[in-house]
């Protein structure tokens, strides 16, 4: 993934706000990681490798690229949207549906960050966890064992249902 392609995706999906004050705001860095993870899992061809981290899926190479974009400034986002039309409709719709669900449940930006974390974490554990859960209940228990101090059972179950609804599980 080139920085230009990352910039194109960020612009195409209108998530530039995650780069605002990126250097100083942990939540912005977390939101970008989780949003790009979910975008990639929705079908976006970004090529980042994610592994499990304390706050869910994390990609060091994405962090490097995002920092570079932040430090090169907004001029990156003046690039013509070459190749954006090549993003398939399913990817666009799935990602838009995820963000609609996040927005519906969020009172503020902190809530938005929280929902991106829980959705990406539940998805990662269900699809890439080891050992991979084979049932919903097994996946919920797995998530609660890892993050029960951050999220309630109700929130984990709700995240699971959202991921089913948008066809990511």
DSSP file (Angstrom, degrees, kcal/mol; ACC not computed):
  #  RESIDUE AA STRUCTURE BP1 BP2  ACC     N-H-->O    O-->H-N    N-H-->O    O-->H-N    TCO  KAPPA ALPHA  PHI   PSI    X-CA   Y-CA   Z-CA
    1    1 A X              0   0    0      0, 0.0     2,-0.2     0, 0.0    45,-0.1   0.000 360.0 360.0 360.0 127.6    0.0    0.0    0.0
    2    2 A X     >  -     0   0    0      1,-0.1     4,-2.4    63,-0.0     5,-0.2  -0.582 360.0-116.4 -90.2 160.1    1.4    3.4   -0.9
    3    3 A X  H  > S+     0   0    0      1,-0.2     4,-2.9    -2,-0.2     5,-0.2   0.861 117.6  56.7 -61.6 -34.2    0.7    6.5    1.1
    4    4 A X  H  > S+     0   0    0      2,-0.2     4,-2.5     1,-0.2    -1,-0.2   0.924 107.3  47.0 -63.8 -43.5   -1.1    7.9   -2.0
    5    5 A X  H  > S+     0   0    0      2,-0.2     4,-2.5     1,-0.2    -2,-0.2   0.918 112.3  49.9 -64.4 -42.2   -3.4    4.9   -2.1
    6    6 A X  H  X S+     0   0    0     -4,-2.4     4,-2.8     1,-0.2     5,-0.2   0.937 111.1  49.4 -60.0 -45.8   -4.1    5.2    1.7
    7    7 A X  H  X S+     0   0    0     -4,-2.9     4,-2.5     1,-0.2     5,-0.2   0.900 109.5  52.8 -59.4 -41.1   -4.8    8.9    1.2
    8    8 A X  H  X S+     0   0    0     -4,-2.5     4,-3.0     2,-0.2    -1,-0.2   0.924 111.8  44.8 -60.7 -45.3   -7.2    8.0   -1.7
    9    9 A X  H  X S+     0   0    0     -4,-2.5     4,-2.2     2,-0.2    -2,-0.2   0.920 112.5  51.1 -65.4 -43.9   -9.1    5.6    0.5
   10   10 A X  H  <>S+     0   0    0     -4,-2.8     5,-2.6     1,-0.2     6,-0.3   0.916 116.2  41.9 -59.4 -42.8   -9.2    8.0    3.5
   11   11 A X  H ><5S+     0   0    0     -4,-2.5     3,-1.4    -5,-0.2    -2,-0.2   0.920 111.9  54.0 -70.7 -44.1  -10.5   10.7    1.2
   12   12 A X  H 3<5S+     0   0    0     -4,-3.0    -2,-0.2     1,-0.3    -1,-0.2   0.856 114.5  41.0 -60.2 -36.0  -12.9    8.5   -0.7
   13   13 A X  T 3<5S-     0   0    0     -4,-2.2    -1,-0.3    -5,-0.2    -2,-0.2   0.268 110.2-121.9 -99.7  11.2  -14.6    7.3    2.6
   14   14 A X  T < 5S+     0   0    0     -3,-1.4    -3,-0.2     1,-0.1     3,-0.2   0.885  70.8 130.1  55.9  46.7  -14.5   10.7    4.1
   15   15 A X    > < +     0   0    0     -5,-2.6     3,-1.7    -6,-0.2     4,-0.2   0.004  20.7 121.2-118.7  27.9  -12.5    9.8    7.2
   16   16 A X  G >>  +     0   0    0     -6,-0.3     3,-2.5     1,-0.3     4,-0.5   0.787  60.6  76.9 -58.6 -27.5   -9.9   12.5    7.0
   17   17 A X  G >4 S+     0   0    0      1,-0.3     3,-0.8     2,-0.2    -1,-0.3   0.750  81.3  67.8 -59.0 -23.0  -10.9   13.6   10.5
   18   18 A X  G <4 S+     0   0    0     -3,-1.7    -1,-0.3     1,-0.2    14,-0.2   0.681  97.6  53.1 -71.7 -15.0   -9.0   10.7   11.9
   19   19 A X  G X4 S+     0   0    0     -3,-2.5     3,-1.6    -4,-0.2     2,-0.4   0.570  81.4 109.3 -92.7 -10.3   -5.8   12.5   10.8
   20   20 A X  T << S-     0   0    0     -3,-0.8     8,-0.1    -4,-0.5     5,-0.1  -0.530 103.1  -9.9 -68.0 125.1   -6.6   15.7   12.5
   21   21 A X  T >> S+     0   0    0     -2,-0.4     4,-1.4     1,-0.1     3,-0.6   0.792  89.7 155.4  54.1  32.0   -4.2   16.1   15.5
   22   22 A X  T <4  +     0   0    0     -3,-1.6     7,-0.3     1,-0.2     3,-0.3   0.858  63.9  56.6 -54.1 -42.6   -3.2   12.5   14.8
   23   23 A X  T 34 S+     0   0    0     -4,-0.3    -1,-0.2     1,-0.2    -3,-0.1   0.863 117.9  30.7 -61.6 -38.3    0.2   13.0   16.5
   24   24 A X  T <4 S+     0   0    0     -3,-0.6     2,-0.6     1,-0.1    -1,-0.2   0.505 106.2  74.9-102.7  -6.1   -1.2   14.1   19.8
   25   25 A X    >X  -     0   0    0     -4,-1.4     4,-1.7    -3,-0.3     3,-0.5  -0.885  52.4-169.4-120.0 104.2   -4.5   12.3   20.0
   26   26 A X  H 3> S+     0   0    0     -2,-0.6     4,-2.7     1,-0.2     5,-0.2   0.884  89.7  58.0 -56.0 -41.3   -4.4    8.6   20.9
   27   27 A X  H 3> S+     0   0    0      1,-0.2     4,-2.9     2,-0.2    -1,-0.2   0.867 103.7  52.4 -60.7 -36.5   -8.1    8.2   20.0
   28   28 A X  H <> S+     0   0    0     -3,-0.5     4,-2.4     2,-0.2    -1,-0.2   0.913 110.9  47.0 -64.9 -41.9   -7.5    9.5   16.5
   29   29 A X  H  X S+     0   0    0     -4,-1.7     4,-2.2    -7,-0.3    -2,-0.2   0.916 114.2  47.5 -65.1 -42.2   -4.8    6.9   16.0
   30   30 A X  H  X S+     0   0    0     -4,-2.7     4,-2.6     2,-0.2     5,-0.2   0.931 111.5  50.7 -63.3 -46.1   -7.0    4.2   17.4
   31   31 A X  H  X S+     0   0    0     -4,-2.9     4,-3.0     1,-0.2     5,-0.2   0.905 110.4  49.0 -60.4 -43.2   -9.9    5.3   15.2
   32   32 A X  H  X S+     0   0    0     -4,-2.4     4,-2.7   -14,-0.2     5,-0.3   0.936 111.4  49.5 -63.7 -45.1   -7.8    5.3   12.0
   33   33 A X  H  X S+     0   0    0     -4,-2.2     4,-2.2     1,-0.2    -2,-0.2   0.937 116.4  41.9 -56.7 -47.9   -6.4    1.8   12.8
   34   34 A X  H  X S+     0   0    0     -4,-2.6     4,-2.6     2,-0.2    -2,-0.2   0.894 114.6  50.3 -70.8 -39.7   -9.9    0.4   13.4
   35   35 A X  H  X S+     0   0    0     -4,-3.0     4,-2.6    -5,-0.2    -2,-0.2   0.929 113.2  45.5 -64.0 -44.8  -11.6    2.2   10.5
   36   36 A X  H  X S+     0   0    0     -4,-2.7     4,-2.7    -5,-0.2     5,-0.2   0.888 111.7  53.0 -68.0 -37.4   -8.9    1.0    8.1
   37   37 A X  H  X S+     0   0    0     -4,-2.2     4,-2.5    -5,-0.3    -2,-0.2   0.959 113.1  43.3 -58.0 -50.3   -9.1   -2.5    9.5
   38   38 A X  H  X S+     0   0    0     -4,-2.6     4,-1.3     2,-0.2    -2,-0.2   0.874 113.2  52.2 -66.0 -37.0  -12.9   -2.6    9.0
   39   39 A X  H  <>S+     0   0    0     -4,-2.6     5,-2.4     2,-0.2     4,-0.4   0.932 111.3  46.8 -62.4 -45.7  -12.5   -1.0    5.5
   40   40 A X  H ><5S+     0   0    0     -4,-2.7     3,-1.3     1,-0.2    -2,-0.2   0.910 112.2  49.4 -63.5 -42.0  -10.0   -3.7    4.5
   41   41 A X  H 3<5S+     0   0    0     -4,-2.5    -1,-0.2     1,-0.3    -2,-0.2   0.722 104.1  61.3 -70.6 -20.0  -12.2   -6.4    5.9
   42   42 A X  T 3<5S-     0   0    0     -4,-1.3    -1,-0.3    -3,-0.2    -2,-0.2   0.582 135.6 -84.0 -79.0 -10.3  -15.2   -4.9    4.0
   43   43 A X  T < 5S+     0   0    0     -3,-1.3     2,-0.2    -4,-0.4    -3,-0.2   0.360  79.6 146.2 124.1  -2.9  -13.2   -5.6    0.8
   44   44 A X      < -     0   0    0     -5,-2.4     2,-1.7    -6,-0.2     3,-0.3  -0.488  49.0-132.8 -67.2 130.7  -11.0   -2.5    0.4
   45   45 A X        +     0   0    0     -2,-0.2    -1,-0.1     1,-0.2    -5,-0.1  -0.591  58.1 133.5 -88.2  79.3   -7.7   -3.6   -1.2
   46   46 A X        -     0   0    0     -2,-1.7    -1,-0.2     2,-0.1   -40,-0.1   0.692  53.0-142.8-103.6 -23.6   -5.3   -1.9    1.2
   47   47 A X        +     0   0    0     -3,-0.3     2,-0.3     1,-0.2    -2,-0.1   0.627  44.2 146.8  75.6  14.7   -2.8   -4.7    1.8
   48   48 A X        -     0   0    0    -12,-0.1     2,-0.5    13,-0.0    -1,-0.2  -0.617  42.1-138.1 -84.9 144.7   -2.1   -4.0    5.5
   49   49 A X        -     0   0    0     -2,-0.3     2,-0.4     2,-0.0    12,-0.3  -0.893  20.9-163.5-100.4 128.1   -1.3   -6.9    7.9
   50   50 A X        -     0   0    0     -2,-0.5     2,-0.3     9,-0.1     9,-0.2  -0.874   8.8-178.0-111.7 143.6   -3.0   -6.6   11.3
   51   51 A X  E     -A   58   0A   0      7,-2.4     7,-2.4    -2,-0.4     2,-0.2  -0.866  39.6 -81.6-129.8 169.7   -2.2   -8.5   14.4
   52   52 A X  E     +A   57   0A   0     -2,-0.3     2,-0.3     5,-0.2     5,-0.2  -0.512  50.6 171.0 -76.5 137.1   -3.8   -8.5   17.9
   53   53 A X  E >   -A   56   0A   0      3,-1.0     3,-2.5    -2,-0.2    -3,-0.0  -0.855  51.9 -86.0-136.4 168.6   -2.8   -5.7   20.2
   54   54 A X  T 3  S+     0   0    0      1,-0.3     3,-0.1    -2,-0.3    -2,-0.0   0.834 129.6  37.5 -47.5 -41.3   -4.1   -4.5   23.6
   55   55 A X  T 3  S-     0   0    0      1,-0.3    -1,-0.3    66,-0.0     2,-0.2   0.072 126.0 -89.7-103.5  23.5   -6.8   -2.3   21.9
   56   56 A X  E <  S+A   53   0A   0     -3,-2.5    -3,-1.0    65,-0.1    -1,-0.3  -0.654  85.8   9.0 107.4-162.4   -7.6   -4.7   19.1
   57   57 A X  E     +A   52   0A   0     -2,-0.2     2,-0.3    -5,-0.2    -5,-0.2  -0.259  67.0 179.5 -60.8 138.4   -6.3   -5.2   15.6
   58   58 A X  E     -A   51   0A   0     -7,-2.4    -7,-2.4   -21,-0.0     2,-0.5  -1.000  19.7-162.6-144.8 139.5   -3.2   -3.1   14.9
   59   59 A X     >  -     0   0    0     -2,-0.3     4,-2.2    -9,-0.2     5,-0.1  -0.960   6.1-163.3-124.9 112.7   -0.9   -2.6   11.9
   60   60 A X  H  > S+     0   0    0     -2,-0.5     4,-2.4     1,-0.2     5,-0.1   0.887  94.5  53.3 -60.0 -38.3    2.5   -1.1   12.4
   61   61 A X  H  > S+     0   0    0    -12,-0.3     4,-2.4     1,-0.2    -1,-0.2   0.867 107.8  50.5 -67.9 -34.1    2.9   -0.3    8.7
   62   62 A X  H  > S+     0   0    0    -13,-0.2     4,-3.0     2,-0.2     5,-0.2   0.919 109.1  52.0 -65.1 -42.9   -0.4    1.5    8.7
   63   63 A X  H  X S+     0   0    0     -4,-2.2     4,-2.5     2,-0.2    -2,-0.2   0.925 110.4  48.5 -58.7 -44.6    0.8    3.5   11.7
   64   64 A X  H  X S+     0   0    0     -4,-2.4     4,-2.2     1,-0.2    -1,-0.2   0.938 113.7  45.8 -60.8 -47.5    3.9    4.5    9.8
   65   65 A X  H  X S+     0   0    0     -4,-2.4     4,-2.5     1,-0.2    -2,-0.2   0.898 112.6  50.6 -63.8 -40.6    2.0    5.5    6.7
   66   66 A X  H  X S+     0   0    0     -4,-3.0     4,-2.7     2,-0.2    -1,-0.2   0.906 109.5  50.2 -66.5 -41.2   -0.5    7.5    8.7
   67   67 A X  H  X S+     0   0    0     -4,-2.5     4,-2.6    -5,-0.2    -1,-0.2   0.918 110.5  50.8 -61.3 -42.0    2.2    9.4   10.5
   68   68 A X  H  X S+     0   0    0     -4,-2.2     4,-1.6     1,-0.2    -2,-0.2   0.920 111.0  48.2 -61.1 -43.6    3.8   10.2    7.2
   69   69 A X  H  X S+     0   0    0     -4,-2.5     4,-0.8     1,-0.2     7,-0.2   0.915 111.2  50.8 -62.5 -42.3    0.5   11.4    5.8
   70   70 A X  H >< S+     0   0    0     -4,-2.7     3,-0.7     1,-0.2    -2,-0.2   0.926 112.4  45.9 -60.6 -44.7    0.0   13.5    9.0
   71   71 A X  H 3< S+     0   0    0     -4,-2.6    -1,-0.2     1,-0.2    -2,-0.2   0.714 107.9  55.9 -76.6 -19.3    3.4   15.1    8.7
   72   72 A X  H 3< S-     0   0    0     -4,-1.6     3,-0.4     1,-0.2    -1,-0.2   0.600 105.9-142.1 -86.0 -10.2    3.1   15.8    5.0
   73   73 A X    X<  -     0   0    0     -4,-0.8     3,-1.4    -3,-0.7    -1,-0.2  -0.141  35.9 -43.1  85.0-177.1    0.0   17.8    5.6
   74   74 A X  G >  S+     0   0    0      1,-0.3     3,-1.9     2,-0.2     4,-0.2   0.599 111.6  87.5 -69.2 -13.0   -3.3   18.2    3.9
   75   75 A X  G >  S+     0   0    0     -3,-0.4     3,-1.6     1,-0.3    -1,-0.3   0.810  78.7  67.0 -60.2 -25.4   -1.7   18.6    0.4
   76   76 A X  G X  S+     0   0    0     -3,-1.4     3,-1.0     1,-0.3    -1,-0.3   0.837  96.5  55.2 -58.1 -31.5   -1.9   14.8    0.2
   77   77 A X  G <  S+     0   0    0     -3,-1.9    -1,-0.3     1,-0.2    -2,-0.2   0.408  92.3  69.4 -88.6   3.6   -5.7   15.1    0.1
   78   78 A X  G <  S+     0   0    0     -3,-1.6    -1,-0.2    -4,-0.2    -2,-0.2   0.453  73.4 117.6 -92.9  -1.8   -5.6   17.5   -2.9
   79   79 A X  S <  S-     0   0    0     -3,-1.0    -3,-0.0    -4,-0.2     0, 0.0  -0.379  79.7-100.6 -62.7 138.9   -4.5   14.6   -5.0
   80   80 A X        -     0   0    0      1,-0.1     2,-2.3    -2,-0.1    -1,-0.1  -0.292  36.2-109.0 -58.6 148.0   -7.0   13.7   -7.8
   81   81 A X    >   +     0   0    0     -3,-0.1     3,-1.6     2,-0.1     4,-0.5  -0.235  52.4 172.3 -80.6  52.9   -9.1   10.8   -6.8
   82   82 A X  T 3   +     0   0    0     -2,-2.3   -74,-0.0     1,-0.3    -3,-0.0  -0.404  67.7   9.2 -61.9 132.2   -7.4    8.5   -9.4
   83   83 A X  T >  S+     0   0    0     -2,-0.1     3,-1.2     1,-0.1    -1,-0.3   0.332  92.4 113.4  82.8  -7.9   -8.6    4.9   -8.9
   84   84 A X  G X  S+     0   0    0     -3,-1.6     3,-2.0     1,-0.3    -2,-0.1   0.872  71.0  61.0 -66.1 -35.2  -11.3    5.7   -6.4
   85   85 A X  G 3  S+     0   0    0     -4,-0.5    -1,-0.3     1,-0.3    -3,-0.1   0.697  91.6  71.1 -64.7 -15.5  -14.0    4.7   -8.9
   86   86 A X  G <  S+     0   0    0     -3,-1.2     2,-0.5     2,-0.1    -1,-0.3   0.541  70.0 106.4 -78.3  -5.9  -12.4    1.2   -8.9
   87   87 A X  S <  S-     0   0    0     -3,-2.0   -43,-0.1    -4,-0.2     5,-0.0  -0.621  78.1-119.0 -75.3 124.1  -13.7    0.6   -5.3
   88   88 A X     >  -     0   0    0     -2,-0.5     4,-2.0   -45,-0.2     3,-0.2  -0.231  13.0-117.4 -69.9 155.5  -16.5   -1.9   -5.7
   89   89 A X  H  > S+     0   0    0      1,-0.2     4,-3.0     2,-0.2     5,-0.2   0.851 111.5  57.4 -58.7 -40.8  -20.0   -1.1   -4.6
   90   90 A X  H  > S+     0   0    0      2,-0.2     4,-3.0     1,-0.2     5,-0.2   0.920 107.5  48.0 -60.5 -44.2  -20.1   -3.9   -1.9
   91   91 A X  H  > S+     0   0    0     -3,-0.2     4,-2.5     2,-0.2     5,-0.3   0.944 113.7  47.2 -60.2 -48.6  -17.1   -2.4   -0.2
   92   92 A X  H  X S+     0   0    0     -4,-2.0     4,-2.3     1,-0.2    -2,-0.2   0.928 115.6  44.7 -58.7 -47.2  -18.5    1.1   -0.3
   93   93 A X  H  X S+     0   0    0     -4,-3.0     4,-2.5     2,-0.2    -2,-0.2   0.918 113.2  49.2 -66.6 -44.5  -21.9   -0.1    1.0
   94   94 A X  H  X S+     0   0    0     -4,-3.0     4,-2.2    -5,-0.2    -2,-0.2   0.938 114.2  45.3 -61.1 -47.2  -20.5   -2.4    3.8
   95   95 A X  H  X S+     0   0    0     -4,-2.5     4,-2.3    -5,-0.2    -1,-0.2   0.905 112.7  50.7 -65.2 -40.9  -18.2    0.3    5.1
   96   96 A X  H  X S+     0   0    0     -4,-2.3     4,-2.0    -5,-0.3    -1,-0.2   0.896 110.3  50.9 -62.2 -39.9  -21.0    3.0    4.9
   97   97 A X  H  X S+     0   0    0     -4,-2.5     4,-2.1     2,-0.2    -2,-0.2   0.879 107.9  52.3 -65.9 -38.6  -23.3    0.6    6.8
   98   98 A X  H  X S+     0   0    0     -4,-2.2     4,-2.4     1,-0.2    -2,-0.2   0.947 111.5  46.2 -60.9 -48.1  -20.7    0.0    9.5
   99   99 A X  H  X S+     0   0    0     -4,-2.3     4,-2.7     1,-0.2    -2,-0.2   0.839 109.2  55.0 -67.5 -31.2  -20.3    3.8   10.0
  100  100 A X  H  X S+     0   0    0     -4,-2.0     4,-2.3     2,-0.2    -1,-0.2   0.920 109.8  47.1 -64.6 -41.9  -24.0    4.3   10.1
  101  101 A X  H  X S+     0   0    0     -4,-2.1     4,-1.2     2,-0.2    -2,-0.2   0.897 112.5  49.6 -65.7 -40.7  -24.2    1.7   12.9
  102  102 A X  H  X S+     0   0    0     -4,-2.4     4,-0.7     1,-0.2     3,-0.5   0.939 112.0  48.1 -62.2 -47.1  -21.4    3.4   14.8
  103  103 A X  H >< S+     0   0    0     -4,-2.7     3,-0.9     1,-0.2    -2,-0.2   0.889 107.1  56.5 -61.3 -40.7  -23.0    6.8   14.4
  104  104 A X  H 3< S+     0   0    0     -4,-2.3    -1,-0.2     1,-0.2    -2,-0.2   0.822 113.8  39.7 -60.6 -31.7  -26.4    5.5   15.6
  105  105 A X  H 3< S+     0   0    0     -4,-1.2     2,-0.5    -3,-0.5    -1,-0.2   0.465  99.7  90.6 -98.1  -2.3  -24.8    4.2   18.8
  106  106 A X    <<  -     0   0    0     -3,-0.9     3,-0.1    -4,-0.7    -4,-0.0  -0.839  43.1-177.6-107.8 127.0  -22.5    7.2   19.5
  107  107 A X  S    S-     0   0    0     -2,-0.5     2,-0.2     1,-0.1    -1,-0.1   0.764  78.7  -8.8 -82.4 -28.8  -23.3   10.2   21.5
  108  108 A X  S  > S-     0   0    0      1,-0.0     4,-1.9     0, 0.0     3,-0.2  -0.863  87.8 -75.9-155.0-176.1  -19.9   11.8   20.8
  109  109 A X  H  > S+     0   0    0     -2,-0.2     4,-2.5     1,-0.2     5,-0.2   0.836 124.3  58.3 -63.4 -34.3  -16.4   11.1   19.3
  110  110 A X  H  > S+     0   0    0      1,-0.2     4,-2.2     2,-0.2    -1,-0.2   0.919 107.6  47.1 -61.8 -42.9  -15.4    9.1   22.4
  111  111 A X  H  > S+     0   0    0      2,-0.2     4,-2.8     1,-0.2     5,-0.2   0.897 109.6  54.0 -64.1 -39.6  -18.3    6.7   21.8
  112  112 A X  H  X S+     0   0    0     -4,-1.9     4,-2.2     1,-0.2    -2,-0.2   0.927 109.3  47.7 -60.5 -44.8  -17.4    6.5   18.1
  113  113 A X  H  X S+     0   0    0     -4,-2.5     4,-2.1     1,-0.2    -1,-0.2   0.909 111.7  51.3 -60.1 -43.7  -13.9    5.5   19.0
  114  114 A X  H  X S+     0   0    0     -4,-2.2     4,-2.5     1,-0.2    -2,-0.2   0.912 110.6  47.3 -61.7 -45.3  -15.2    2.9   21.5
  115  115 A X  H  X S+     0   0    0     -4,-2.8     4,-2.5     2,-0.2     5,-0.3   0.860 109.9  52.4 -69.1 -35.2  -17.6    1.4   18.9
  116  116 A X  H  X S+     0   0    0     -4,-2.2     4,-2.2    -5,-0.2     5,-0.2   0.905 111.5  48.6 -63.9 -39.4  -14.9    1.2   16.2
  117  117 A X  H  X S+     0   0    0     -4,-2.1     4,-2.3    -5,-0.2    -2,-0.2   0.936 113.7  44.3 -65.4 -46.3  -12.7   -0.6   18.8
  118  118 A X  H  X S+     0   0    0     -4,-2.5     4,-2.7     2,-0.2     5,-0.3   0.918 115.0  47.9 -68.7 -41.2  -15.3   -3.1   19.8
  119  119 A X  H  X S+     0   0    0     -4,-2.5     4,-2.3     1,-0.2     5,-0.2   0.940 115.3  44.2 -64.0 -46.2  -16.5   -3.9   16.3
  120  120 A X  H  X S+     0   0    0     -4,-2.2     4,-2.7    -5,-0.3    -1,-0.2   0.884 115.0  50.1 -67.0 -36.4  -13.0   -4.4   14.9
  121  121 A X  H  X S+     0   0    0     -4,-2.3     4,-2.5    -5,-0.2     5,-0.2   0.937 111.5  46.2 -68.0 -46.7  -12.0   -6.5   18.0
  122  122 A X  H  X S+     0   0    0     -4,-2.7     4,-2.3    -5,-0.2     5,-0.2   0.935 115.7  47.5 -60.9 -44.9  -15.0   -8.8   17.8
  123  123 A X  H  X S+     0   0    0     -4,-2.3     4,-2.5    -5,-0.3     5,-0.4   0.948 111.4  49.9 -61.3 -48.6  -14.4   -9.2   14.0
  124  124 A X  H  X>S+     0   0    0     -4,-2.7     4,-3.5     1,-0.2     5,-0.9   0.935 113.0  46.0 -57.2 -48.2  -10.7   -9.9   14.4
  125  125 A X  H  X5S+     0   0    0     -4,-2.5     4,-0.8     3,-0.2     8,-0.6   0.890 115.2  46.9 -63.9 -38.8  -11.2  -12.5   17.1
  126  126 A X  H  <5S+     0   0    0     -4,-2.3    -1,-0.2    -5,-0.2    -2,-0.2   0.848 126.6  27.1 -71.7 -33.3  -14.0  -14.2   15.2
  127  127 A X  H  <5S+     0   0    0     -4,-2.5    -2,-0.2    -5,-0.2    -3,-0.2   0.750 139.1  15.9-101.2 -28.1  -12.2  -14.2   11.8
  128  128 A X  H  <5S+     0   0    0     -4,-3.5    -3,-0.2    -5,-0.4    -2,-0.1   0.433  89.3 119.8-129.6  -3.3   -8.5  -14.3   12.7
  129  129 A X     << -     0   0    0     -5,-0.9     2,-0.4    -4,-0.8     3,-0.1  -0.202  63.9-105.9 -64.9 157.3   -8.2  -15.3   16.4
  130  130 A X  S    S+     0   0    0      1,-0.3     2,-0.1     2,-0.1    -1,-0.0  -0.979 112.3  26.5-132.9 122.5   -6.4  -18.3   17.5
  131  131 A X  S    S-     0   0    0     -2,-0.4    -1,-0.3    -6,-0.0     2,-0.3   0.560 104.7-133.6 -71.6 148.2   -7.9  -20.6   18.3
  132  132 A X        -     0   0    0     -2,-0.1    -6,-0.1    -5,-0.1    -2,-0.1  -0.535  20.1-117.3 -73.8 127.4  -10.7  -19.3   16.1
  133  133 A X        -     0   0    0     -8,-0.6    -1,-0.1    -2,-0.3    -4,-0.1  -0.336  20.6-163.1 -61.9 143.7  -14.1  -19.4   17.8
  134  134 A X        +     0   0    0      1,-0.0     2,-0.3    -2,-0.0    -1,-0.1   0.552  69.4  38.5-106.3 -10.9  -16.6  -21.7   16.2
  135  135 A X  S  > S-     0   0    0      1,-0.1     4,-2.2     0, 0.0     5,-0.2  -0.910  82.1-113.5-134.2 163.8  -19.8  -20.4   17.7
  136  136 A X  H  > S+     0   0    0     -2,-0.3     4,-2.6     2,-0.2     5,-0.2   0.938 117.8  49.6 -59.0 -48.4  -21.2  -17.0   18.7
  137  137 A X  H  > S+     0   0    0      1,-0.2     4,-2.5     2,-0.2     5,-0.2   0.893 109.7  50.8 -61.6 -41.0  -21.1  -17.8   22.4
  138  138 A X  H  > S+     0   0    0      1,-0.2     4,-2.3     2,-0.2    -1,-0.2   0.912 111.8  48.4 -62.4 -42.2  -17.5  -19.0   22.2
  139  139 A X  H  X S+     0   0    0     -4,-2.2     4,-2.4     2,-0.2    -2,-0.2   0.889 110.8  50.0 -64.8 -41.2  -16.5  -15.8   20.4
  140  140 A X  H  X S+     0   0    0     -4,-2.6     4,-2.6     2,-0.2    -2,-0.2   0.917 112.0  47.7 -65.4 -43.5  -18.3  -13.6   23.0
  141  141 A X  H  X S+     0   0    0     -4,-2.5     4,-2.3     2,-0.2    -2,-0.2   0.906 111.1  52.0 -63.2 -40.9  -16.5  -15.5   25.8
  142  142 A X  H  X S+     0   0    0     -4,-2.3     4,-1.6     2,-0.2    -2,-0.2   0.933 111.8  46.0 -59.1 -48.2  -13.2  -15.1   24.0
  143  143 A X  H  X S+     0   0    0     -4,-2.4     4,-3.3     1,-0.2    -2,-0.2   0.917 112.6  49.8 -63.0 -44.7  -13.8  -11.3   23.7
  144  144 A X  H  X S+     0   0    0     -4,-2.6     4,-1.9     1,-0.2    -1,-0.2   0.846 107.0  55.3 -66.2 -33.3  -14.9  -10.9   27.3
  145  145 A X  H  < S+     0   0    0     -4,-2.3    -1,-0.2    -5,-0.2    -2,-0.2   0.877 118.6  34.4 -64.2 -36.2  -11.8  -12.8   28.5
  146  146 A X  H  < S+     0   0    0     -4,-1.6    -2,-0.2    -5,-0.2    -1,-0.2   0.833 139.6  13.6 -86.6 -35.1   -9.6  -10.4   26.6
  147  147 A X  H >X S+     0   0    0     -4,-3.3     4,-2.3    -5,-0.2     3,-1.8   0.085  79.1 121.7-134.7  24.8  -11.6   -7.2   27.0
  148  148 A X  T 3< S+     0   0    0     -4,-1.9    -3,-0.1     1,-0.3    -4,-0.1   0.707  76.2  61.2 -63.7 -18.9  -14.2   -7.8   29.7
  149  149 A X  T 34 S+     0   0    0     -5,-0.1    -1,-0.3     1,-0.1     3,-0.1   0.674 114.2  34.4 -78.7 -16.8  -12.7   -4.9   31.6
  150  150 A X  T <4 S+     0   0    0     -3,-1.8     2,-0.4     1,-0.2    -2,-0.2   0.732 121.3  36.8-105.8 -31.8  -13.5   -2.5   28.7
  151  151 A X  S  < S-     0   0    0     -4,-2.3    -1,-0.2    -8,-0.1     2,-0.1  -0.948  71.1-129.1-131.5 145.6  -16.7   -3.8   27.3
  152  152 A X     >  -     0   0    0     -2,-0.4     4,-2.2     1,-0.1     5,-0.2  -0.417  30.9-110.5 -84.0 163.8  -19.9   -5.4   28.7
  153  153 A X  H  > S+     0   0    0      1,-0.2     4,-2.8     2,-0.2     5,-0.2   0.907 120.2  55.6 -58.0 -42.0  -21.4   -8.6   27.5
  154  154 A X  H  > S+     0   0    0      1,-0.2     4,-2.4     2,-0.2    -1,-0.2   0.916 107.8  47.7 -58.8 -44.5  -24.3   -6.6   26.1
  155  155 A X  H  > S+     0   0    0      2,-0.2     4,-2.6     1,-0.2    -1,-0.2   0.904 112.0  49.4 -64.4 -41.5  -21.9   -4.5   24.0
  156  156 A X  H  X S+     0   0    0     -4,-2.2     4,-2.3     2,-0.2    -2,-0.2   0.920 112.5  47.8 -64.6 -43.3  -20.0   -7.5   22.7
  157  157 A X  H  X S+     0   0    0     -4,-2.8     4,-2.2     2,-0.2    -2,-0.2   0.901 112.1  50.0 -63.2 -40.1  -23.3   -9.2   21.7
  158  158 A X  H  X S+     0   0    0     -4,-2.4     4,-2.3    -5,-0.2    -2,-0.2   0.910 109.9  50.2 -64.6 -42.2  -24.5   -6.0   20.0
  159  159 A X  H  X S+     0   0    0     -4,-2.6     4,-2.5     1,-0.2    -2,-0.2   0.910 108.9  52.5 -61.9 -42.0  -21.3   -5.7   18.1
  160  160 A X  H  X S+     0   0    0     -4,-2.3     4,-2.0     1,-0.2    -1,-0.2   0.922 109.9  48.6 -58.9 -45.2  -21.6   -9.3   17.0
  161  161 A X  H  X S+     0   0    0     -4,-2.2     4,-2.6     2,-0.2    -2,-0.2   0.886 109.9  51.8 -64.2 -39.6  -25.1   -8.6   15.7
  162  162 A X  H  X S+     0   0    0     -4,-2.3     4,-2.3     2,-0.2    -1,-0.2   0.936 109.2  50.2 -61.4 -45.8  -24.0   -5.5   13.8
  163  163 A X  H  <>S+     0   0    0     -4,-2.5     5,-3.3     1,-0.2     6,-1.0   0.864 111.9  48.0 -63.7 -35.3  -21.2   -7.5   12.1
  164  164 A X  H ><5S+     0   0    0     -4,-2.0     3,-1.4     4,-0.2    -1,-0.2   0.928 110.1  53.2 -65.3 -44.9  -23.8  -10.1   11.1
  165  165 A X  H 3<5S+     0   0    0     -4,-2.6    -2,-0.2     1,-0.3    -1,-0.2   0.863 111.5  43.9 -59.5 -39.7  -26.1   -7.4    9.8
  166  166 A X  T 3<5S-     0   0    0     -4,-2.3    -1,-0.3    -5,-0.1    -2,-0.2   0.333 117.5-113.9 -91.5   8.8  -23.5   -5.8    7.6
  167  167 A X  T < 5S+     0   0    0     -3,-1.4    -3,-0.2    -5,-0.2    -2,-0.1   0.844  81.2 122.7  66.2  38.4  -22.4   -9.3    6.4
  168  168 A X      <       0   0    0     -5,-3.3    -4,-0.2    -6,-0.2    -5,-0.1   0.462 360.0 360.0-104.1  -4.5  -18.9   -9.3    8.0
  169  169 A X              0   0    0     -6,-1.0    -5,-0.2    -5,-0.1    -1,-0.1   0.319 360.0 360.0-124.7 360.0  -19.5  -12.5   10.0
